[in-house]
Amino acid sequence: MKHIVTGIIYRNSSGDGVWYDAAIVPGTATLDISQEWNDHGPLLTYSLGATVRPLRRVGESSLDQPLCLIVSLDDGTKVRVGTPELPCRVETTWADTLRMSCSWERPASR
């Protein structure tokens, strides 16, 4: 199911660091959540895409590290993508804007 994203905050997955605002460009971000079955049971896949403002992100605020994200949706729901044990990796591409995307999978709760 595809959702409209209104905000993304993130932090390094290694600890209790500061949460940073991803500074998404309004109206450019979506989160698609799908479920499939494998030999071990249900598997959830989260696919996130967003255009973010090109801010200087270094050290703890860098997107180029294992991350935990909290994604805010237009219906008020907040979705966690990545955990300290199973972090997500964000891919970034440059054109005229910075585009971030990630795909993260986890077993569905039983």
Secondary structure, DSSP 4 states (H G I P E B T S, - for coil): -EEEEEEEEEEETTSS---EE--BPTT--EEEEEEEEETTEEEEEEEEEEEE------GGG-SSS-EEEEEEETTS-EEEE--SSS-B--EEEESSSEEEEEEEEEEPP-
